[in-house]
């Protein structure tokens, strides 16, 4: 899909709800957060509010320790279950999270109530654990694609792509590819002009 041909689907403010967990990949959360928050600053809604905003959600009300030791304080807990429009699932070391029934059940429910779900890198493993990727195309980090195929054979794993847009689900390859896919989502929702303005503001060379 040519990004420049995309017309905005909405002019309404949207909230992106991003899952946080221990050993989350720093750029998986920071890259998309920067894209969506920058786009929100560049495009204001009524009352001069950002057109896009991001809230973070974690299982418990404590700082999350990301990969490399960065500590991040979530805005909300799963029990608080804040309202949002787009579900964002970053990757990282997801083994423990895959085994947390509370998190997987929450993801499954919020995917069904979200206008769009975005899985970044190994966030695809968490989305696959909900069953949402069964029979659908998706991608993940190149070194994890074989494992995703082996563990969830019903997922149609795409290789050698930066992201896969399958309507209500977008998945991206590893780490920096999440930034490219985030810009694609901005363009899909609000038009190519805002996506290009966001990339320029970030001084980021967008791989479309």
C-alpha positions in Angstrom: 0.0 0.0 0.0 1.4 3.4 -1.0 1.4 5.6 2.1 1.0 8.7 -0.1 -2.4 7.4 -1.3 -3.9 7.1 2.1 -6.7 9.5 3.0 -7.4 10.2 6.7 -10.0 7.9 8.1 -10.8 10.1 11.1 -10.3 13.5 12.5 -11.4 12.4 16.0 -9.0 12.3 18.9 -7.7 8.8 19.7 -6.1 7.3 22.7 -3.5 4.6 22.4 -3.3 2.1 25.3 0.2 0.6 25.5 0.9 -2.5 27.6 4.1 -2.4 29.8 5.8 -5.4 31.4 9.1 -6.4 32.9 11.8 -6.9 30.2 9.8 -5.0 27.6 12.1 -3.8 24.8 12.9 -0.1 25.3 12.6 1.0 21.7 9.5 -1.1 21.2 7.7 1.1 23.7 9.7 4.3 23.2 9.7 4.4 19.4 5.9 4.1 18.9 5.3 6.3 22.0 7.4 9.0 20.4 5.6 8.7 17.0 2.1 8.9 18.5 2.8 11.6 21.0 4.7 13.7 18.3 1.9 13.3 15.9 -0.5 14.3 18.6 1.4 17.5 19.3 1.6 18.4 15.6 -2.1 17.9 15.1 -4.3 19.4 17.8 -8.0 18.6 18.3 -10.7 20.7 19.9 -9.7 22.7 23.0 -6.1 22.5 21.7 -5.8 18.9 23.0 -3.4 16.5 21.2 -5.1 14.6 18.5 -3.3 11.4 19.6 -2.4 10.5 23.2 -0.8 7.5 24.8 -1.6 5.9 28.1 0.5 3.0 29.6 -1.0 0.0 31.4 0.7 -2.7 33.5 -0.3 -5.6 35.6 0.6 -3.9 38.9 1.0 -0.4 40.2 4.8 -0.4 40.4 7.7 0.6 38.1 8.3 -1.8 35.2 11.9 -2.7 34.6 12.5 -2.7 30.8 15.4 -4.4 29.1 18.7 -2.9 30.0 17.4 -1.7 33.4 15.3 1.3 32.4 12.4 1.8 34.9 9.1 3.1 33.6 6.1 4.0 35.8 2.8 2.9 34.2 -0.2 5.3 34.1 -2.7 2.6 34.9 -3.1 -1.0 36.0 -5.1 -3.8 34.3 -7.7 -3.6 37.1 -8.2 0.1 36.4 -8.8 -0.9 32.7 -8.6 2.7 31.3 -10.6 3.6 28.1 -8.6 3.7 24.9 -9.2 3.2 21.2 -6.0 1.5 19.9 -4.2 -1.4 21.7 -0.4 -1.3 21.5 1.6 -4.4 22.5 5.3 -4.0 22.5 7.8 -6.8 22.5 10.8 -7.8 24.5 11.2 -11.0 26.6 7.6 -12.1 26.7 8.0 -15.6 28.3 6.6 -14.7 31.7 3.8 -12.5 30.3 2.6 -15.3 28.0 2.1 -17.4 31.1 0.2 -14.7 32.9 -3.5 -15.5 32.4 -4.6 -12.1 33.7 -2.6 -10.3 31.1 -3.6 -12.6 28.2 -7.3 -12.5 29.1 -7.1 -8.7 29.3 -5.3 -8.5 25.9 -7.9 -10.8 24.3 -10.8 -8.7 25.6 -9.3 -5.3 24.8 -8.4 -6.4 21.3 -12.1 -7.1 20.7 -13.1 -3.7 21.9 -10.3 -1.7 20.2 -10.6 -0.2 16.7 -7.0 -1.3 16.0 -4.5 -3.6 17.6 -0.8 -3.0 17.0 1.8 -5.8 17.9 5.4 -4.7 17.8 8.3 -7.2 17.4 7.7 -10.2 19.9 4.5 -8.5 21.0 3.1 -10.8 18.2 3.7 -13.7 20.6 1.4 -12.1 23.2 -1.2 -11.5 20.5 -0.9 -15.0 19.2 -1.4 -16.3 22.7 -4.9 -14.7 22.7 -5.8 -16.6 19.5 -6.3 -13.3 17.6 -3.7 -14.2 15.0 -5.1 -17.6 14.1 -5.4 -17.8 10.3 -4.1 -14.3 9.8 -0.8 -12.9 8.4 1.6 -11.4 10.9 5.3 -10.7 11.4 7.8 -10.3 14.2 11.6 -9.9 14.7 13.5 -11.9 12.1 15.2 -14.1 14.7 11.8 -15.0 16.3 9.9 -15.9 13.1 10.7 -19.6 13.2 9.6 -19.9 16.8 6.4 -18.0 16.1 5.7 -20.4 13.3 6.5 -23.5 15.3 4.4 -22.5 18.4 1.4 -21.1 16.6 1.3 -22.9 13.2 -2.1 -21.3 12.4 -0.4 -17.8 12.1 0.6 -17.0 8.6 4.1 -15.6 9.4 5.4 -13.1 6.8 9.1 -12.7 6.4 11.2 -9.9 4.9 8.6 -7.2 5.6 8.8 -4.2 8.0 5.1 -4.6 9.0 1.9 -6.3 8.1 -1.4 -4.4 8.0 -4.4 -6.8 8.2 -7.2 -4.4 8.9 -7.9 -4.4 12.6 -4.4 -5.9 13.4 -1.0 -4.4 12.5 2.2 -6.3 13.4 5.7 -5.1 12.9 9.1 -6.7 12.6 11.8 -6.0 15.3 12.5 -2.9 17.3 13.1 0.0 14.8 10.5 -1.5 12.5 7.9 -0.5 15.1 8.6 3.1 14.4 8.0 2.6 10.6 4.7 0.8 11.4 3.7 3.5 13.8 4.1 6.1 11.1 2.1 3.9 8.8 -0.7 3.8 11.4 -0.6 7.6 11.8 -0.9 7.9 8.0 -3.7 5.3 7.8 -5.7 7.1 10.5 -5.0 10.7 9.9 -3.5 10.9 6.4 0.0 10.7 4.8 0.7 14.4 5.4 0.7 14.1 9.2 2.8 10.9 9.0 5.4 12.6 6.9 5.4 15.7 9.2 5.9 13.4 12.2 8.8 11.7 10.6 10.4 15.0 9.7 9.9 16.4 13.2 11.6 13.3 14.6 14.4 13.6 12.0 13.7 10.0 11.2 14.2 8.4 7.8 11.0 6.5 7.3 11.3 3.1 5.7 8.0 2.7 3.9 
